[in-house]
Amino acid sequence: MALQPLIHNSTARRMAKTILNGFRSYFADYLNSTLTAKARFEKADWHGVREANVERLELYKDKVAQTVQYLGMVTNKDLENLTLWREAKKAYTQLVFNFPNFEIAETFFNSVFSDIHDHDKISDDIIYVISSQLIEAPEAEYSIYVRYEGESFRDTFKRILEEAEFSLPMEDLSLDLDCIMDVFAKEVAPHLNNTPEKIKFDLLESTFYRSKAAYMVGRVVDGNKTFPMALVILNNEQGGLYVDTALFDADELSVVFSFTRNHFMVDAPLPYQYAHFLKHLMPNKLDYEIYNSLGFPKHAKSEFYRQLVGHLNNSSDEFVVAPGIKGMVMSVFTLPSYNIVFKIIKDKFAPPKEVTHQIVREKYRLVSRHDRIGRMADTQEFDNLIFPLNRFSKELLDELQKVAPSQIEIRDDKLLIRHLYTERYMTPLNIFLESASDKEIKSAMEEYGNCIKQLAAANIFPGDMPLKNFGVTRHGRVVFYDYDEIATLTKCNFRQIPEPRTEQEEMQSGTWYTVDPNDIFPEEFRLFFSGNTKARKMFESMHSELYDVNFWIDLQERIREGYVVDVFPYRRAKRFDRGKVSQLEVFAD
């Protein structure tokens, strides 16, 4: 009997080492996948960029599954035994102490545990609900950035571009510098106190790659003042590179790192130091959003959950039914003091919805692996999440018990939700328009049309396009967030409504023609503006081509020929005037 604790400790340590080996294998492959981003960018391999993003997302899941398999081989103990996991966590905590990426390693441990156990077994003595190590500001960040100082501003930018990691040459370095200096002189120089030689430029060592662009991210430091800096590099696809814009504003950089865009490919061996550096440039960004943009979505979930628990502990308001028109597929609720919406798939869908619970989940999975191009909200998916029951309003609890009883379970003073999605809260477009000025309506309608066009150019057809399915961000961008009927554009059959052949056909109720499931009639899009004539007229003055079936068919042909949309996270007016016209200018912001 006395030997039993030793056996447990020995087994637990083998488990901890096995999980750590799995994490190391994952993290090495993760870094290697990011290192290949430079080659894809320089080769203009845009289809390869998309494939690599999906492969990296799948990598984590594959490594967790592989680690679970190895755990069953290194121990003959019952992996369902929670006491064993308590010991394994203690051993793992010792192994990852002072690891430069310990927070990601702890999340990997959590994922392995959750692959074996239900989430209702979760507690901090078994997994890392709270991190085992106090995260403090790094003593020095020199390991992640390069500092430039002691020169004129132009010479500094010249050095930055000349010393960049790219193999391809800049097509016109002098023009790039002229353009950068023009923006810098207007937006930064007037606010500096010191002479150019005393200003410091800190550039993150690794370049951020996403879609068709490379981002050199850093900061300008003038004593106690700090300005964000991002130089956006594009490939001219003829053997050269050029600077498309330079950003020196926190809000503009925040849009680059938006929750509506794909994760970056960036070689970040010290994730926390990168996150800490970026957080100072974008103080309004939450930790989980930054980790998500760095390509660590699983750890972003950990950070989100910790933040949610912390917020619940420091607030007292109730979860309530989300404002706006109720959806047919999702039951949506919010916490008024928290800028997040929670979505639960209903058990049954009212006609004309013909999707199933599984189809809806597959649609959300499609979005998580597709290029969101700044027009689709990123979601976090949770299973078996537990909330304090007393934080749910009676109205909300009644609704959940009515429309999604299979998805909830009351356990004493807790409410378990078996499956839900979370998203950043946005003002529904239809609600935004109710109190908007004419200028705001026009801007929103321009954004609404751009959103539809850009999604279409990225091979996404929203399916349901009423105004209530789109949201307005704090930056005024319109974003799509209702995914239960999305489809790839190339699978849609766009048709013109046929003319009635007889007077009887013209007078009959309903349609006089057959409609297949994939048939889309662009002429009917006007119905989405039911009751809002002003918004419809403004929309049609800018985007009337969306009613034309030929617009959609032509776009389908371009996509089938290999076209990849060219959309960037900044306004067209921010792009440097180099006489360049994008491949499809109609899809630019």
LINHUHU-V579641 format. One record per backbone hydrogen bond with DSSP energy under -0.5 kcal/mol. CO is the residue of the C=O (numbers start at 0). NH is the residue of the N-H. If there is no record, write none. Layout:
co = (CO,CO)
nh = (NH,NH)
//
This chain:
co = (0,2,3,4,5,6,7,8,9,10,11,12,13,14,15,16,17,18,19,20,21,22,23,24,25,26,27,28,29,30,31,33,34,35,36,37,38,39,40,43,44,45,46,47,48,49,50,51,52,53,54,55,56,57,58,59,60,61,62,63,64,65,66,67,68,69,69,70,76,77,79,80,81,82,83,84,85,86,87,88,89,90,91,93,95,98,99,100,100,101,102,103,104,105,106,107,108,109,110,111,112,112,117,118,122,122,126,133,140,140,143,145,147,151,152,153,154,155,156,157,158,160,168,171,172,173,174,175,176,177,178,179,180,181,182,183,183,187,188,194,194,195,196,199,199,200,200,201,201,202,206,207,208,209,211,212,213,213,214,214,215,216,217,218,218,219,219,220,221,224,226,228,229,229,230,230,231,231,232,233,233,238,239,240,241,241,243,244,246,248,249,250,251,252,254,257,258,259,259,263,264,265,269,270,271,272,273,274,275,276,277,281,285,285,286,287,288,289,290,291,292,295,296,297,298,299,300,301,302,303,304,305,306,307,308,309,310,311,317,318,319,327,328,329,329,330,331,332,333,333,334,337,338,339,340,341,342,343,349,355,356,357,358,359,360,361,362,363,364,365,365,366,369,371,371,374,379,381,384,386,387,388,390,390,392,393,394,395,396,397,398,399,402,402,403,404,406,408,408,409,410,412,413,413,414,414,415,415,416,417,419,420,421,422,425,426,427,428,429,430,430,431,432,436,437,438,439,440,441,442,443,444,445,446,447,448,449,450,451,452,453,454,455,458,459,460,461,462,465,466,466,468,468,469,470,470,471,472,476,478,479,480,482,486,487,488,491,492,501,502,503,515,517,519,519,520,521,522,523,524,525,526,527,528,531,532,533,534,535,536,537,538,538,539,542,543,544,546,547,547,548,549,550,551,552,553,554,555,556,557,558,564,567,570,570,571,575,581,583,584)
nh = (3,6,7,8,9,10,11,12,13,14,15,16,17,18,19,20,21,22,23,24,25,26,27,28,29,30,31,32,33,34,35,36,37,39,40,41,42,44,43,45,48,49,50,51,52,53,54,55,56,57,58,59,60,61,62,63,64,65,66,67,68,69,70,71,72,72,73,74,78,80,81,84,85,86,87,88,89,90,91,92,93,94,95,96,98,101,271,103,104,105,106,107,108,109,110,111,112,113,114,115,115,116,120,121,125,126,128,135,143,144,204,202,200,155,156,157,158,159,160,161,162,163,240,175,176,177,178,179,180,181,182,183,184,185,186,187,188,190,191,197,198,198,149,201,220,147,202,203,218,145,208,214,264,212,234,209,215,232,207,216,230,203,228,201,220,221,226,199,224,221,219,217,231,246,215,232,243,244,213,235,241,168,235,170,233,243,575,231,229,252,253,254,255,256,257,260,377,373,375,265,208,267,273,274,275,276,277,278,279,280,281,284,288,289,290,291,292,293,295,294,263,299,300,301,302,303,304,305,306,307,308,309,310,311,312,313,313,314,335,392,333,349,345,326,331,343,321,341,319,335,337,339,424,334,422,332,420,330,352,359,360,361,362,363,364,365,366,367,368,368,369,369,371,374,375,479,421,419,416,414,390,391,318,392,396,397,398,399,400,401,402,403,346,347,406,407,417,410,415,411,413,388,410,415,386,416,408,417,384,383,381,342,379,340,427,471,431,432,433,433,434,434,435,440,441,442,443,444,445,446,447,448,449,450,451,452,453,454,455,456,457,459,458,488,461,486,463,464,468,428,469,480,481,428,472,478,426,475,472,470,376,482,485,460,490,491,493,519,505,506,507,518,492,494,521,523,524,525,526,527,528,529,466,531,535,536,537,538,539,540,541,541,542,543,545,546,547,548,550,551,552,553,554,555,556,557,558,559,560,562,561,566,569,573,574,574,577,584,586,587)
//
